[in-house]
Amino acid sequence: MAETGAETGAARPWSAVVLTLFPEMFPGPLGLSLAGKALAEGVWTLDAVDIRGYARDRHRTVDDTPFGGGAGMVMRPDVVSDAVAANHTPERRLIYPSPRGRVLDQALVRELAAGPGVTLVCGRYEGLDQRAIDAWSMEEVSVGDVVLSGGEPAALVMLDAVVRLLPGVTGKAESLAEESFETGLLEYPHYTRPQVWDGRTVPEVLVSGHHGRVAQWRREQAEAITRNRRPDLWARYVEKE
């Protein structure tokens, strides 16, 4: 088991265990920028575990042909189950990234960030044998209506979304509160210097110095963008409000 990060102080850091056939994919981008700094400082920990280490034959076989026929291979339930049993602890959420799962949203991200950590089981080929999913009551979570080459890219997305919410990772807490989805709306547009660029100017209200008008403009922009681009989010927002 390869571990990155270390515990600091009395409190246990938020922990992630990733079961994968490609442990070298981690930490990947999570080892850079704010997430990487927090990892090095022990704010959170990451263990990338090679599922092949739990294969039962000398060829380290982790998959087999599907019963009933069809293209592709299926990851064996015995191998996957042994990997989970050796590395998962009940206090962590056990998640299987899957296109048929609950769609990842900010509400779930906040839930995961508030807990002690997660165990992510990354599928490959045609995915996991259903019996392993059922035996361990894995939560299936999707990062969107797309098919990826495996669970690893989805796991990176989930971890990135969660880690940035951990205390001490992102500098200003108020910046998190204004982001897309936090209020049920998409985020308003942002502008910086120069005030005039390529013939395009910054909206006058943003340089007015009037904080109330700025707040109102940002709210109106967020509502308009959400209404036009994500009518599903807008409908939920209107119902809630």
Order of alpha helices (4+ residues) and beta strands (2+ residues): beta-beta-alpha-beta-beta-beta-alpha-beta-alpha-beta-alpha-beta-alpha-alpha-beta-beta-alpha-alpha
